């Protein structure tokens, strides 16, 4: 299995569009010792078929990394819960919570805290 092109090899490609796609592919795909795992193979196959763009993969990877608080490369239950809660309350999809979104989020935590004190499953 061949490695992805080096940065120097990418610079030699004459098509700017292709250079940009290869750069994004390199950023979005994790390669391990010249081997591609199932996730990497699926990503490259979907890109080749035109089903997804490299920018989507890159954005998804960045989102995952923001949710992966401990940097383990995996999301535990807490990280997943916080990430999903954040998405639920970031109604304008800005990547941040404005004051009204934060208040709604804080209120939901109070509800959860109250339910936990009463011994209810939420």
Secondary structure, DSSP 8 states (H G I E B T S, - for coil): ------HHHHHT-S-HHHHHHHHHHHHH---BTTB--HHHHHHHHHHHTTSS-HHHHHHHHHHHHHH-TT-SSS--HHHHHHHHHHHHH-TT-SSS--HHHHHHHHHHHHHHHHHHHTT---
